[in-house]
Amino acid sequence: MPSPNWIHFAETDPKTAEAYRGMIRPALADGALDADMKELIYTVLVAAHGYTPGLESHIDAMLSRGMKPDVIREAVRLILPSCGIAVYLPLVPVMEAAIARHEKA
């Protein structure tokens, strides 16, 4: 599910949103990494930037594809050495809320 920020961006600036989509298509195309691995890597990168709406959206996508919550938690935890605790800690409640929402569904 796209984040509200993405939806707003795509609605208010569709040309730039489409240009962005065009830029990322090659990275998301079939290749050595399967779609689940790419989604996991992308989620960690979004987490490293501290972008919580994107983190929620990508966690929702991974859980919908059958990714286990512990895999997501461990992957996001990998940002600790490079980004530090100040970036990681605010992400934990966002991550846990996304997982809890999926488990209730």
Beta strands, then each sheet from edge to edge (+ up, - down):
end
